[in-house]
Amino acid sequence: MNGAAVLRATAGRAPAAPAACRHDTQHEFLLAGHGPLATTGVLLIHGLTGTPNEMRLLAKGLHRAGFTVLAVQLAGHCGTQDDLIATRWQDWVDSVRRGADRLMQHTGRPIVACGLSMGALLALALAIERPKQVAGVVALSTTFRYDGWSIPGYTRLAFLLPLFKALGIGRRSVFMEAPPYGIKDEALRERVVSQMHAGDSAAAGLPGNPWWSVIELRALSAHVRRNLGRVRAPCLVMHARHDDIAAAGNAEEIVRGVRHAPVELVLLDDSYHMITIDRDRRTVLARTVAFAQAVAAQQAESPAP
C-alpha cells in the first residue's frame, strides 16, 4: 500500500548499519498468455512499500483476456525497512527495465507498462527512456506528490527531507499509514490492514513510508515531470476523484505534460487510492483490458520487430 498519515519520529535512535541493496524477484509472477493476445505483454508495477500482490486481481483479469502478464518486484521491496532504504529510485527503474526485457522475451513485441501510485511514475519513466519498448502506458493513481485529503499538512515540509538525510537525521523515521489506508470499501480495508500489520511485507507491504524512500520518490517524480513531453506512447490515466493519498491533480498533470501522444483520463467515483482492489476495480480492469486490446490491434497491423 502507499501513502502516509501519521509521522512516527524515531530520529533519536542510533542509525542502523546500511543494508545491501535487494534485487530479489521471488515474489514477482508471470502469467503466460493464450490465443491471439498472448504476444501482447502487460508489465504491472506496484507502488512504494507495496508488493506485486497488490496487482494480482488486475493480473488475473488481464490473463483471462489472453494477455501475457508480468507483475514485477521492485528492488528493496517485500523485505525489511532497511532493504527498502538501501535502494534509490534508479534501482526501481532498473527493476522495471529488467521486467520489461523479461516480458519481451516471452512476447517478442513492445509492451504495455501499467503502474499503480509510484508504479505509474515508473511506467512513465520506462516510456520516456525506451520509447520503442513501450507501446502503451496505463497510469493508475499516479503519485507525483502526496496531496490527498487524508495527508496531514506537515508533509508539505517534505522538501526538507534531503537536508535531514545529509545531516544523518531520520534514517529510521517513517510516515505511518492511517485510515482509510487508500481503501474505501470498509470490509476490504479491514482485511488488508490486518495483513499489513501482521508483519508479512510480501503480502501487503510495509505499514509506512520511510523518510529516505520518500526522498527517492520525490526525485523520481521530478525526473518524470521534467520529461513527460518525451512520452510517445498512448496513455490511459485512471484516478479516484476523491483519492485520499494523491489528489486528482496528479493525473491531470499527465494530461497536460504528454503532448505527443493521446491521453485518456478516467476519473472514478467509488474508490480511494488503491483502485486496483477497491470498489471500482472492475471498471479499472475493463478499461485496462480495452486499452491493451487497442494496443494489440495496432501491433497486429504492423510486423513484429
N, C-alpha and C positions, 0 to 999 in steps of 0.2 A: 504494500500500500504506500501512498505518498502523502506529503503534506505535513503540516506541523501545527500544533496549537498551544501546548504548554511547555515552557522552557524549563529544562532540568539543568541547573547550573552546577557543574562539578569542576570548575576551573581550578579549584584549590587542590585537587588531587595531584599526586605526582604523576607525570606523564609516563605512559607505558612504553616499552620498547617498540620500535616500529615493526609492524608485521610485514611479511613478504607479500608482494602483490599476488593475489589469487586469480588464476585464469582457469578455474575448474569449469567443466562443461557437463558434469554428471547429472544436472537437473534439467538440462535442455532436452527437447524432444523433437523428433522428426516424424511426420506422418506422410508416407508416400501416397501420391495422388492416384487417381484412376480415371479412365475414359479420356476424352479429348482435352480436358482441362489439366491433366497431370503434368504437362510441360509448362504450366504457369505456376511459379512458386511464390508463396507469400511468406515473408520473413516477419515474425512477430517479436516485438521488442518491449520488454517490461520497463517499469519506471524505477526511480531512485528508491533504494531499500526494498524494492519489490522482487518478484520471482517469476520464472516462466509460468508458474501455476496460475497467475492472475490472467493469463491469456488463454487458458485451456478451453474454456467454453467457446471462445471465438475460433480457436484452432479446430475444435471438433466440428463446428458448423461449416467452416471452410473446407475441411477434409470431406465431409459428407457431400459437398457440392462437387468434389472431384479434384480440388487443388492439392498440390504438394505444399506442405506447411512445415516450417521450422520455427520453433519458439526458442530463441537464443537466450543464453545465460550470460549476463554482463559480468565483467571482471569484478572481483571483490564481493559479489552478491551471493546469497544463500549460505553465508557463513556468519562470522562474528563482526562486531563493530570494527575491530582492528583490521580485519580483512578489507572492509569497505574503505576505511580512511587511508589505507595504504595505496589506493588507486587514484588516478587522475582522470579527467574527462577524456583525455586521449586514449586511455586504456579501454574505456567504454566504447569509444568509436572503433577501436581495433577489434573489440569483440563483435561488433556489428559487421565490420568488413569480413572477418573470418566466417561469420554466419552466412553472409551473402555469397561468399565463394563456395561454401559447402553446399548451399541450396542450389546454386547454379550447376554444380557437378551432377545433380540429380535431374535438373530440368533442361539445361542447355540453352536457356533463354534468360533475358533480363527479368528481374523480379519486381514484385510489389512489396515495398517496405512499409510496414504498419506498426506504429508505436503508440504506447499509452503514456501520457504525462511526460516525464523526461524522455521516455522512449520515442515520443513524437519528434522531439528535438534531434534525437539520434537518427531517426528515419530521414529527416530533412538534411542532416549533415551528410549522410551517405549519398543522397540525391545530389547534393552540392558537389561533393568530391568525385563521385563516379556516375556521371550522367548517362553513360552508356550501359551501366549495370542496372539502373533503376528505371522501370517502365511506369511506375505509379507510386504515389505516396498516400497513405491513409494516416492522418494525424488525429489522434483521439485524446481529448482533454489536455491539449498542449499546455505545457507549463514553462513559459519564458520567465515567469515570476510568480511568487506566492502572494496572491492578492484577492483570494476568495473571501466570502463573507465570514467564514469561521476563523480566519487568520488574525491573530491579535496585532494591534498597532505597533508593538515594539519590534516586530520583524522588519519594519521599514528601516531599521538600523543595521540590516544585514550587510550593507555596504562596508561596515566596519570590520567584518569578519576577517578579511585578508590582513588587516593590521593586527588583530588578535593572534592570528596564526604566526605572523612574523615575530611577535613577541613571545611565542610559545604558550599562548593562553588558549584554553578551550579545546584541547585535543580530545578530552573525554566528555565534552559538553554536547547536549543533544536537544533539538527541538522535538519534544514529545508529541505524539498524536493524541487527539482528544475527540470527543463526539462532534459531529456524526461520522468521523473516520472516512469520509468520502462516499458513504453509502446511505441512500435514502430509505431503502427497504429495511425496516427495523428487525425483522426475523433474520434476514441475511446478515445484517450488521452484527447481531449478537453472536452468530456462529463464527464469523471472520475474526472478530475481536478476540473471541476465546482462543482461536488458533494463534493469533498474533502474540498473545501474552502467554502462550504455553511454552515458549522458548524454542520452537522449531522454525527457524528463519527461512528454511526452504519451503515451508508450506504457505506462510502468509507474510513473509518479510520481517524486517526489524520493526519494533514499535515506535521508532522515531528516526529523525534525520540528523546525523552528526553534523556539527557546525562545519567541520572541514570538508565534508562531502557537499554541503550546500555551496561552499566557495567554488567547488569544481562545477556544480550545476550552473552557477551564475556565469562562469567563464564559457561554458558550452553554449549557454543562451546567447551571450554576446557574440560569439563566433557565428552562430546560425543567423541571428538577426542581421548582422553585417552582410551576410552572403545570400539572403533569400532571393535576391534578383538573379542568382545563378541557377536556380532550380528550373529545370526544363521538363520535368515530368508532371503530368496532370495530378492534381491533389484533391482528395476528399477529406474535408475537415469536419469532424463531429465534436460537439461540445455541449455540456449541460448548460442550459440557460442560467441555472442557479447553482453552478459549481461552487462548492464550499472551499475549495483549495486554490483554484486558479480561475479567475473571472473570465467571462466570455470574450473579453477584450484580447486575451491571448490568442484565441482562434482568429479574430478579426485582423490581427497583425499579420497572419499568413496571407489572408486575402489581399491586404494592401501591399505586402512585400514581394509576393510571387507575381511577377509582371510578364513572364514569357511562357506561361503555361496556364491552362484552365484550372480554376479552383472552385469547388462546390462546397458551400458551407451549410451544414445541417445543425440546427440548434434543438436540443432535446428538453422536454418539459417535465419529465418524471424521474430524474436521476440527479445524483450529485457527481462527484469527481470520477468514481470508478464505474464508468459507463459500460465496461465490458461485462460486468456482473450484476449491475443494478437493474432497476425496473425497465429501462429502455434497451436492455441487452439484445432483445430480438430485433429491434429496429437497427441497432448497430450492426448486428450480423447481416441482416438483409441488405443494408446499404453497402457494406463491405463486399459481400458476395457479388452484388450487381456491378460494383466498381471494378472488381477483379475480372469479372466476366467481360466487361467492356475492354479492359486491357488485353485479355486473351484474344478477343475478336480482332483487335488491331494487330496483335502479333501474328495471328493466323494469315493475315493479308500480306505479310512480309516474310521472306525466307529466314530461317534460323541463322544466327551468326556463325 
